[in-house]
């Protein structure tokens, strides 16, 4: 299945713990978008280590799996 291949590729490029820069570089999500999501409580789960925000690999993959849609009406219903 294509989705499994996509998520397997994502799993290969993510480290066990990823900084916002890692996510931006590997997933194409801007660091400012991640910051906005954190402040609104709508993004993937994260860990705060001092001032550093870290994203564990598995919650990132889970977040992407949970937000996989066929059409725009699917996410508008949430």
Backbone as a chain_set.jsonl record, in Angstrom:
{"seq": "XXXXXXXXXXXXXXXXXXXXXXXXXXXXXXXXXXXXXXXXXXXXXXXXXXXXXXXXXXXXXXXXXXXXXXXXXXXXXX", "coords": {"N": [[0.84, -1.179, 0.0], [0.527, 2.243, -0.759], [0.441, 4.231, 1.261], [1.633, 2.929, 3.437], [4.241, 2.719, 2.498], [4.93, 5.403, 2.346], [4.827, 6.18, 5.07], [6.745, 4.457, 6.074], [9.003, 5.455, 4.852], [9.095, 7.941, 6.087], [9.552, 7.134, 8.718], [12.132, 6.194, 8.422], [13.668, 8.515, 8.014], [13.315, 10.087, 10.256], [14.682, 10.79, 13.476], [15.029, 9.147, 16.708], [14.399, 11.152, 18.605], [13.438, 14.404, 17.71], [14.352, 17.701, 16.802], [12.741, 20.924, 16.314], [13.891, 21.973, 14.056], [14.869, 19.655, 12.821], [12.428, 18.435, 12.125], [11.408, 20.366, 10.397], [13.343, 20.273, 8.35], [13.187, 17.577, 7.508], [10.5, 16.967, 7.102], [9.284, 19.113, 5.971], [7.723, 20.975, 7.289], [7.3, 24.142, 8.514], [9.218, 25.673, 11.114], [7.924, 27.721, 12.456], [5.27, 27.067, 12.017], [5.056, 24.711, 13.484], [5.448, 25.812, 16.024], [3.169, 27.41, 16.222], [1.18, 25.41, 16.141], [1.811, 24.089, 18.543], [1.201, 26.08, 20.432], [-1.521, 26.316, 20.033], [-2.339, 23.805, 20.642], [-2.794, 21.804, 18.735], [-1.096, 20.275, 17.22], [1.379, 17.641, 16.691], [2.338, 15.561, 19.496], [4.782, 16.609, 21.867], [7.985, 16.976, 23.542], [9.37, 18.867, 26.123], [12.521, 19.963, 26.807], [14.203, 21.667, 28.921], [14.641, 24.616, 27.285], [14.388, 23.557, 24.852], [12.454, 22.104, 22.319], [11.332, 18.911, 21.608], [10.448, 16.367, 19.337], [9.195, 13.23, 19.573], [9.756, 10.332, 17.575], [7.715, 8.287, 17.075], [5.164, 9.479, 17.934], [5.088, 11.541, 16.007], [4.83, 10.146, 13.576], [2.421, 8.87, 14.091], [0.75, 11.126, 14.296], [0.775, 12.069, 11.626], [-0.383, 9.829, 10.358], [-2.942, 9.906, 11.517], [-3.909, 12.168, 10.354], [-4.414, 11.836, 7.665], [-6.056, 12.233, 4.71], [-8.679, 11.784, 2.272], [-10.2, 13.669, 0.966], [-11.025, 17.21, 1.222], [-13.353, 17.601, 2.734], [-13.343, 15.676, 4.678], [-11.588, 16.435, 6.79], [-12.748, 18.785, 7.548], [-14.918, 18.056, 8.988], [-14.066, 17.446, 11.529]], "CA": [[0.0, 0.0, 0.0], [1.32, 3.456, -0.897], [0.529, 4.909, 2.549], [2.632, 2.237, 4.248], [5.543, 3.097, 1.963], [5.159, 6.795, 2.753], [5.125, 6.233, 6.495], [8.012, 3.761, 6.276], [10.036, 6.414, 4.456], [9.144, 8.933, 7.158], [10.193, 6.478, 9.862], [13.565, 6.073, 8.143], [14.378, 9.8, 8.079], [13.193, 10.687, 11.581], [15.498, 10.257, 14.565], [14.155, 8.836, 17.84], [13.935, 12.453, 19.102], [13.692, 15.375, 16.658], [14.134, 19.11, 17.108], [11.864, 21.564, 15.332], [14.665, 22.085, 12.818], [14.844, 18.319, 12.206], [11.109, 18.233, 11.515], [11.332, 21.274, 9.247], [14.22, 19.763, 7.292], [12.816, 16.237, 7.034], [9.069, 16.841, 6.792], [8.83, 20.289, 5.236], [6.824, 21.794, 8.102], [8.082, 25.26, 9.041], [9.343, 25.744, 12.573], [6.879, 28.633, 12.946], [4.01, 26.317, 12.004], [5.108, 23.826, 14.651], [5.253, 26.662, 17.208], [1.744, 27.769, 16.226], [0.437, 24.212, 16.531], [2.033, 23.85, 19.978], [0.468, 27.073, 21.224], [-2.958, 26.041, 19.885], [-2.611, 22.435, 21.078], [-3.372, 21.032, 17.635], [-0.067, 19.538, 16.489], [1.846, 16.388, 17.282], [2.839, 15.637, 20.867], [6.189, 16.992, 21.947], [8.631, 16.955, 24.846], [10.132, 20.09, 26.356], [13.73, 19.705, 27.578], [14.676, 23.034, 29.113], [14.006, 25.466, 26.267], [14.375, 22.816, 23.592], [11.273, 21.302, 22.012], [11.703, 17.693, 20.901], [9.331, 15.568, 18.854], [9.52, 11.81, 19.45], [9.482, 9.749, 16.26], [6.434, 7.574, 16.963], [4.023, 10.408, 17.906], [5.063, 12.257, 14.725], [4.261, 9.251, 12.563], [1.012, 8.705, 14.46], [0.063, 12.364, 13.936], [0.577, 12.056, 10.18], [-1.369, 8.782, 10.041], [-4.26, 10.373, 11.955], [-4.317, 13.316, 9.54], [-4.36, 11.43, 6.266], [-7.42, 12.401, 4.2], [-8.95, 11.579, 0.858], [-10.694, 14.939, 0.434], [-11.066, 18.273, 2.223], [-14.519, 17.519, 3.616], [-13.052, 14.762, 5.78], [-11.015, 17.125, 7.947], [-13.648, 19.86, 7.959], [-15.903, 17.468, 9.905], [-13.472, 17.283, 12.856]], "C": [[0.884, 1.241, 0.0], [1.498, 4.175, 0.437], [1.579, 4.264, 3.438], [4.04, 2.596, 3.803], [5.901, 4.509, 2.395], [5.562, 6.869, 4.218], [6.408, 5.48, 6.834], [9.166, 4.689, 5.915], [10.193, 7.493, 5.524], [9.858, 8.363, 8.383], [11.704, 6.363, 9.665], [14.314, 7.388, 8.326], [14.297, 10.469, 9.449], [14.119, 10.002, 12.572], [14.556, 9.875, 15.709], [13.576, 10.09, 18.495], [14.369, 13.513, 18.097], [13.442, 16.795, 17.148], [13.164, 19.69, 16.084], [12.587, 21.73, 14.001], [14.713, 20.747, 12.083], [13.526, 18.099, 11.465], [10.959, 19.118, 10.286], [12.143, 20.729, 8.072], [13.721, 18.453, 6.684], [11.372, 16.115, 6.568], [8.51, 18.041, 6.036], [7.825, 21.147, 5.981], [7.666, 22.898, 8.733], [8.094, 25.231, 10.561], [8.27, 26.653, 13.163], [5.512, 27.959, 12.964], [3.954, 25.379, 13.201], [4.868, 24.623, 15.932], [3.784, 27.061, 17.336], [0.897, 26.584, 16.679], [0.587, 23.931, 18.017], [1.204, 24.812, 20.814], [-1.039, 26.856, 21.156], [-3.339, 24.634, 20.336], [-3.176, 21.539, 19.997], [-2.359, 20.158, 16.898], [0.293, 18.229, 17.157], [2.357, 16.609, 18.705], [4.334, 15.914, 20.851], [6.672, 16.9, 23.385], [9.413, 18.256, 24.968], [11.297, 19.737, 27.278], [14.41, 21.058, 27.763], [13.917, 23.934, 28.154], [13.846, 24.749, 24.931], [13.111, 21.977, 23.469], [11.733, 20.109, 21.185], [10.439, 16.928, 20.52], [9.774, 14.106, 18.748], [9.035, 11.264, 18.099], [8.07, 9.153, 16.153], [5.212, 8.502, 17.016], [3.945, 11.228, 16.613], [4.414, 11.407, 13.643], [2.771, 9.051, 12.832], [0.198, 9.936, 14.069], [-0.22, 12.398, 12.432], [-0.44, 10.995, 9.759], [-2.787, 9.238, 10.371], [-4.79, 11.527, 11.111], [-4.132, 13.045, 8.052], [-5.794, 11.428, 5.728], [-7.485, 12.132, 2.706], [-9.428, 12.88, 0.207], [-10.851, 15.95, 1.569], [-12.259, 18.18, 3.162], [-14.269, 16.595, 4.801], [-12.486, 15.495, 6.982], [-11.866, 18.301, 8.383], [-14.673, 19.368, 8.969], [-15.381, 17.383, 11.324], [-13.762, 18.455, 13.754]], "O": [[1.896, 1.275, 0.7], [2.585, 4.677, 0.725], [2.333, 4.96, 4.118], [4.934, 2.759, 4.633], [7.043, 4.781, 2.767], [6.53, 7.545, 4.566], [7.091, 5.837, 7.793], [10.19, 4.706, 6.598], [11.311, 7.909, 5.826], [10.673, 9.043, 9.006], [12.466, 6.427, 10.63], [15.471, 7.384, 8.748], [15.122, 11.325, 9.77], [14.317, 8.788, 12.517], [13.384, 10.249, 15.676], [12.412, 10.105, 18.895], [15.525, 13.531, 17.674], [12.448, 17.064, 17.823], [12.808, 19.029, 15.108], [11.971, 21.637, 12.94], [14.609, 20.709, 10.857], [13.512, 17.636, 10.324], [10.447, 18.68, 9.256], [11.674, 20.729, 6.934], [13.826, 18.251, 5.474], [11.052, 15.264, 5.737], [7.393, 17.99, 5.521], [7.14, 21.966, 5.369], [8.648, 22.609, 9.417], [7.127, 24.826, 11.205], [7.762, 26.385, 14.252], [4.687, 28.248, 13.83], [2.919, 25.266, 13.858], [4.161, 24.159, 16.827], [3.225, 27.049, 18.433], [0.0, 26.74, 17.507], [-0.385, 23.578, 18.685], [0.575, 24.407, 21.792], [-1.757, 27.172, 22.105], [-4.523, 24.303, 20.407], [-3.944, 20.621, 20.284], [-2.744, 19.374, 16.03], [-0.395, 17.765, 18.067], [2.759, 17.716, 19.065], [5.05, 15.504, 19.937], [5.881, 16.765, 24.318], [10.048, 18.692, 24.008], [11.088, 19.267, 28.396], [15.108, 21.537, 26.869], [12.69, 24.006, 28.203], [13.24, 25.277, 23.999], [12.743, 21.239, 24.383], [12.436, 20.268, 20.187], [9.485, 16.856, 21.295], [10.631, 13.776, 17.928], [8.016, 11.706, 17.569], [7.323, 9.489, 15.234], [4.296, 8.33, 16.211], [2.849, 11.573, 16.171], [3.562, 11.879, 12.891], [1.959, 9.061, 11.906], [-0.919, 9.807, 13.567], [-1.333, 12.722, 12.016], [-1.271, 11.249, 8.887], [-3.72, 8.993, 9.606], [-5.982, 11.831, 11.149], [-3.74, 13.927, 7.288], [-6.648, 10.7, 6.236], [-6.494, 12.238, 1.984], [-9.107, 13.162, -0.947], [-10.812, 15.581, 2.742], [-12.173, 18.647, 4.298], [-14.931, 16.728, 5.83], [-12.878, 15.196, 8.109], [-11.711, 18.774, 9.509], [-15.237, 20.162, 9.722], [-16.178, 17.26, 12.254], [-13.33, 18.471, 14.907]]}, "num_chains": 1, "name": "protein.A"}
